[in-house]
Amino acid sequence: MKFKFGKYLFLISFALLILPLASQAKTKLNLEIVSQAQAFTTAATLNITASSLPIKLPWQWQALGPVYNYSFQTSGFYDPSRPLLIKIHYQQTNNNLKKIFIFDSWAKVWRPLPTTDFPQQHYAQALTTSISGRLLLAVNSNIMTVGTASWYRYRHGLFAASPDFPKGSTLKVINLENHKSVIITVNDYGPERAIFPQRVIDLDYVAFQKIANPSVGLIKVKVEPQKVSGLALHQALVPKASSPKISAWSAVIMSEKTGKVLWGKNQNKVSPLASLSKLIAMRVFLDTRPSLNEIVTYKKQDENYNYRYVLPWQSAHVSLYPGEKVTVKDLMYSALLGSANNAVESLVRASGLKRPVFIQKMNELVKSWGATNTHFVEPTGLSPQNVSSPLDYAIITREIFTNPLLQEISTTRSYRFQTLNTHHWHTIHNTDRLLRLNTYRIIGSKTGYLDEAKYCLMTRVRTTRGNLILVNFGSKSRAADFADNVQLIRYGLQLLKK
């Protein structure tokens, strides 16, 4: 179709037009282009078509409609100081981050345009100075921008908690009822999307007051990212690379069924693995065929072993007193869910094996599985001399979870037990926060931290195309650790679809 325009303001609306495509399919052209007066020195003709051909976008983005091919033809000139306003409409309510992309024909990649979303009116808009090209609207379903917001008291300032943007990011939060807005800085994680699926952000009381009366409790808002911590906005929200950009210094994605490495970053790099050591210790302990109901009397020496590597207040532990009696089951859940170092040493003692022999068996076991870059000097992971690599640990994970008990324990969210003789209650929570999100079918998990190791995480995820094993070592923070692993999961799922 062709449309002619003179020197005045013009509007091209395709929201109701239907054009036949080469494939004989019918596609609604929900595109508008608005030009400023005198943008063209002479009359211009616009040609526009829609295409349903396959689109290769950055891996976290999905097209929200067809590709639009457009071009202006004119015998005069176009003034680039008068940009074209592009609007692309979408039919259904969508509360996730959206961007209008334009195709870079030289680099052969889709590049994002600065985009504003109008979710209540169901369209997104952007500016361009290109008088021809290919356009599309895409959505990042991993980032929510429209939903409800509540408030809390923490730092008494223009701050907020976000589950989608890292600490230090600045966001514009707009009250969709009165259109008041406030610029905030993210300084905390939350709210938990699994518990509050419609909650997009929580505002500090001071920030909430800027756009609503706190007495209302909940308001409907739109979030517009202004700056994402540590990255330029377009880098953070629209990665140019076709694979994950993670903070971890090494990582791997492996197919459990085939053992094939699907993706890796320094996957053979050897470094401390921290508390990921504990799963191997528990596997060696279970190979001694213990009874889960066996009673173990706690001894002070169990925690004294930990203090060879850290100060007492630095060691994760379950608070037991010498002489208190617990079951093997209680100690195993404490060791894996809460990463309690003293519980591991109690089980080493209860195994009946001398401690050096127990550690030797840990080394022999992983070597027999093919993890040749892994070595242990103690059973908890407190020593930085306990080392492995992401690839080695993925190999270990394949073997570890042939034991269904370890799978069950490692994915339990919390466990409560009572000492048998003193009747003290203990509640142990799983250190892997991803288990609380209910987003992925996690069937194996372990976290780790050590100053020398930074943050480490292994997850095992069930999919319809086979289980994935994902390991990252050396993430810069706990939040980055989980974010890195989520990226690996999402990318692994994309790879399985190919």
PyMOL commands that set and color helices and strands:
alter all, ss='L'
color gray80, all
select helices_A, chain A and resi 205-211+214-216+233-237+274-286+300-304+306-308+312-314+328-337+341-350+355-369+390-400+404-410+433-436+478-497
alter helices_A, ss='H'
color red, helices_A
select strands_A, chain A and resi 2-5+10-13+18-20+26-28+31-35+44-51+62-63+67-74+84-89+96-104+109-113+115-118+123-128+132-144+146-152+159-161+170-175+181-188+199-204+219-227+250-255+261-265+271-272+295-297+325-327+387-388+414-418+425-429+441-450+454-462+468-475
alter strands_A, ss='S'
color yellow, strands_A
deselect
rebuild
show_as cartoon
